[in-house]
Amino acid sequence: MSLTDTPRANRLHISIFGKRNSGKSSLINALTRQETALVSDVAGTTADPVYKSMEIYGIGPCVFIDTAGFDDVGELGQMRVDKTKKVIDKTDIALVIFSGEDISEEISWTETLRRQKIPVIAVVNKADILTNTAEIAAKVQKAGKLSPIVVSAKEKTGIEKIREELIRQLPEDYEAKSITGGLVNNGDLILLVMPQDIQAPKGRLILPQVQTLRELLDKKCVVLSATTDKLDEALSCLKEPPKLIITDSQVFKTVYEKKPKASKLTSFSVLFANYKGDLPYYVESASAIDRLTEKSKVLIAEACTHAPLAEDIGREKLPRMLRKKVGEALTVDMVSGSDFPEDLSPYDLIIQCGACMFNRKYVLSRVERARAQGIPMSNYGVVIAYLSGILDKIDLNCAD
């Protein structure tokens, strides 16, 4: 993906589920009008989930996810099915393909998706070769309480009806949330404090900084940027205090001590905690830090899968801050990317990064898992503010 593209995490995630050889890959190719997915008569061609970012008229930026058949067999097949199950957590809308007489597995998957409040669009594929599509559609309607769309991915018939249904099924809050919420208005002066360290390679800004800056410009704010060491100079250049200062969480305390009294303060990580996750739960969970002991276990979850870097916030700085408060024997585990335990009971606290690489649906699925198991879950920026003693002094009013 180029620097001019909408990040994958900000796109609507549309997943396609079905049995092997049901035509999932062909359907993606028909929907995207590109040879996006490998098509073969050999069952089980799709192994790992395949992601294709697209722009669809009426929908906008989206990601189609092609999955392995959920009827795959054998040890390797089960591994593929397990990966398909993990895609559910990232799914905003699901397409479930029906292409045979026995629809019991498809109905079971439909029920699983509905339990997670994911809109389901039923598709009866292979109308070009099946003579009983009407019978299959009637079965789907009776068993799944769905009105299936009959298509031929090969002949590209019925595809427009799927696009129309995708638009109809768009989540009500799709594109409703913004990063800065109600914190800023047209004409506000905003100061961004953006340290340029090893986390931001030369010539680059990290993704949360780029996305926040773009939104502020879209909202017609006046934006000034500075690194931490130039904060005093930046403030002295201004005729009036900035309405809001947004800083990197790692320098929260430094910026708080220097900010004008009239300026509100928050961080990129806190903004993304609200944009991608559940900020009230993160704030509530931060108090669990006071209950940690040297026998406690903390899980730090990072969206990125980069190699460990010196002074990495998740691998180095946060563990050091926690151990300084709790004790050196505190156990801190680290997971990255899509790795996230099903069983969270061994942990006394989970700390999620800003999650700029994940879509909101996926982050909220993690929050719900933590809630269901009674495990406090917070966020990098919230935890750093809490450990710095300024959580009650930063602006958390990010709601739209």
N, C-alpha and C positions, 0 to 999 in steps of 0.2 A: 504494500500500500504506500502510495506516495504521500508527501507532506501536504498535498492539496486535497487529499481525500478525507471524508468523514471517518474518524476512528471507528474500528469495528465495535468497540464497546458501546458506542452511542447509536448503533443501528438496531432496528427491529430484528429480532432473531426468530426466523421461521424454520422449524425443523420438520423433516419428512421421515415418517416412520412406516414400516411395513415389513412383510416377509421378504426373503431372498427372491430375486427375480420378479418382484411385483412391479418393477418399473420406476423405482424411486429416482435413480440417477437419470433416467430418460425424462422424467417429469421435471426435474431441476433444469435440465437442458432446454426443455420446452418453455419453462417459465422465464428463464434468463435469456433465451434466444441465443445461447452460446453452447459450445461443447465443453461445458464446465466439468461435468462428472464423467468418469470412465464407464462406458456401457458395454456389457458383455452378456452372452447367453449363459455363461458359467455362473452358477449360484455362488454367492459369497465374494463377488468381486470387490465390493466396498468393505474395507477392513476397518481402518480408523475413520472417525467422523471427518467429513470434508467440508470446509467452510468456503463459501463464495460470496464476496461482498458485491452488491449490485445497487443500482438506482432503478426503482420501479415506479412508473407513472402512477400518481395517486397515493402512493405509499411513501416514497422518498428513499433515503438510504436504508438498506436492509441487508441481512446476512442469511443466506440459505444454508442449512446444515443437512448434508446427506449422511445417513447413518447406515450401519450394517444391519442386515436382516435380523429381526428379533426371534426368528426361528432357527438361527444358526446352531450347529451341533458340534459335539466334541469339545475337548479342552480348550483349543484355540477359539472355537466358535463361542464358547461361554465367555471368554475374555472379550470378544467383540461385542457380545450382548451387554456385558457389564459397562463397556464404554458407551454404548447406545443409551443405557439407563442414565448415565451421568449427564448426557445432553439435555435431559428433561429439565434439570435445574437452570439451564440457560435459555429455555424456550419461552418466547412470548406468545407465539401462535403455532399450533401443530397441524400438519397435514398427515392424516392416517390413510394409507392406501389399502383398499380391499380389491383382491383380484382372483378370488376363488370361492368355492362352495363353503368351506369351513372358515367361518369368520370369528371363531371363539377367541383366538389370540389377539386379533385386532380389537375386539370389544373389550378385552381385559386391559389392553394398553390405553384404550380410550378412557376407561374408568379411572386408571391411574393418573392420567393427564388431568381429568376433570377434578379429581380430588385435590390437585395442586392449583386449581382455578385457572387452568390454561385453556383458552378457546381451542376447540377442535373442529377442523374441517374434514369431513369424510369424502374420500375420492375413490370412485370405482374406475380402475384403469383398464387398459387393453380392450377398449370398445371395438377396435379394429379386428380383433381375432376371437373375442368371446361372444357367444350367441345368447348368453343368459344374463347380460348385465342388468336387465330390468329385475330379474329374480334376486340377484345379489343385492341390488339397491333396496328392494323391498325388505330383505332380511336385515340389512343395516338399519333401516328406518325402524323396524320393529324391535330389534334387539338393543340398538344403541341410541334410540330416540334422536336420530340424526337424519338430515336430508342430504344424501350424498350427491356429489357432482360426478356425472358419468363423462369420462374423457378417454381420448387416445393420445398418450404422450408421443407415440411414434408418429401419428398423423397430425398431431398438434390441434386436435379438435377439443373443444370444451375448456381450453386453457384460459380464455378470457373470463369465463365464469368463475374460475378459481381466483383470478386477480380481483374481480369484483367482490368476492366473498372475503378475501383477505382485507380489503379496505373496510368492509362492513364489520369485521371482527377486530379491528384495531382497538387495543386497550384504551379506555377512556382517558387515562392519564398519559398516553403516549405523547411525548414531546411537551408535556405540560410543565414538568419540573425544569427549573433552571439552576445553574450552579450558585449564583449569588442571590437567588430568590428575591425577597423584598428588602434586601439590605441597601440597594442602590437605585437611583433614579436618573433620568435624563439630566445631563449637565453636572452631576456630582464629580468631585475631584477624588480620585482613588490613587493611593500609593501602593505599589507592589514591591515588597522586599524579597529579592530572589537571589540567594547565595548561589554562586557558580562554583561547585566543587566537583569531586570525582563522579558524583551521581549524574551530572549534566555534562556529557562529552563536549569538547571544544566545538564551538559553532552551533550548539544546540541548546534549547530550553527543554525542560522535562514536560511531559504531556499535560499535567494539571495546570502548569503555568500558561501554556499555549491556549488551552481551552478556556481558561478563566479570562485571559486577556481578550480573546476573540469575543466572548460574551459581553464583556464590559464595553468594547467598541460597538457591538451591535446595539447596546442599550444607550449609546451616545454619551458615555461617560468620558471625562477627561482623565487620562491615565498617565502616571509617572512611574517609572521603574528605577530601582536602585539595588545594588548589592548591600549587604549588611554594613560593610566598612564605609560606605558612602551615605549611610542613613542620615547622619547629622547634616551633611552638605545638602542632601535632597530636601530636608525639612526647612533649612535656612533659605532655600530658593523660593519658597512658597509665601505668597502674601497672606494666605489664610490656611489653617490646618486642613488636612485632607478629611473628607467625610468618613472614609474607611481606609484602614491599612490592612492589607492581606500579606501575610508573611509565611515563610517556610517554618514549619513547626519546630525545627531544630533550634531556631533562634527566637522562639517565643518570648522568653524572659528578657533577653537583650532588647528586643523591640518594645516590649511593654514598658521597660524602664525609661525609654527615650521618647515614647510617643506623646504628642500633645494631649492634654486632658480632654479636649473636645472631640478627638478622633476615636472612632470605634476600632476595635482590633479583632481580627480572626485569622485563620490560616487556610492555606490551600487544602490541607488534609481535613480540617473541620468542615469546610464547604463541601468537599466530596463525600464526607460522612453523611451529610444530609442529602446530597444529590444522588448518591448510589446506595445508601444504606438506611439505617434507622438511628438518627442522631439522638433522639430522646433515650433510647435504650443504651446507646454507647455512653451517654453522660451518666445515666443511672448506674451502669455497670462499673464505671471508673472507681466508685467507692469500694469495690471489692479489693482494690490494691491495699487498703488498710487492714484487710483480713488475711493477707498473705503471710506465710511463715516460710522458714527455710525448707520446710517439708512440702511446700506447695509446688504445683506444676503450672507453668504458663505456656500457652501455645501462641506463637506469632505467625500470622498468615500473610504472605506477600503475594500479590498478583503476578509480579514479574518473575521471570525464571533466569535472570542474568547471573553470571558467575559472581561469587562473593567479592566485594570490593572493600578496600580499607575504609574504616569509619562508616560502613553501611548502617543506615538507621535501624533496619530491622534485625540485622545479625550482630551488630556491635553496640550501637548507642543505646537502644531501648533495653537490652539485657543488662548493660552496665548501669543504667539509671535505676532499674528495678532492683538489682542486687545491692546497689548502694543503700537503698531504702530498707530492703527486706533482709539481706544477708547473702553472702557469697555462695551458700549451698543451694540457693533457689534454682530449681530446674526450669530451663527455658528451651522448649522445642521449637523448631522452625519448619514450616512447609511453604512451598511456593507453587505458582501456577494453579492448576486445577486440583492439586492434591489437597484433600481436606478430609479428616477422619469422619467416618460414620458415627463412631462411638466417641463422644466428647467427655464422657464421665471421668476420665483420669485427670482432667484439667480443672483448675480453680479460676482461670481467667483466660479468655481468648482476646487477642489484639489483632484486628484486621487493618491492613494498610488502606490508603485512600481508594484503592480499587479502580484506578482510572482505566485499567486494562479489561475490566469485567463489565458486563451490562448489569443494570440495577436488579433485574429479575434474579440473576445468579447470586448477587450479594445478599439479597433478602432471603433467598433460600437457605443460606448459611446462618443468617440471623434467626430464622424460624427453627432451624435445627438446634441451635444453641438454646433458644427459649424453651423448646419442647423438652430438652434434657436438663433444664434448670441451671445452665452454665452462663455466668456473666460474660458479655462480649462487648468490647470497646474498639477504639480506633487509634491509630498512631497519634494524630494531633490532639485528640481528647486526653489520652493518657499522658502525653508530654506536658500539656497544660496543667493537668491534675498534679503530676509530680513536681511541677515548677511552682505550684501554689497559686496559679492565676486562672484556673478554670472558671471561677465565678466572676472573673473580670474581663473575659473576652465575650464578644457578641455571638450568641448562638441562635439569634433570631433569623434563620435562613429561610423560613417558610415562605412559599409564594403567596 
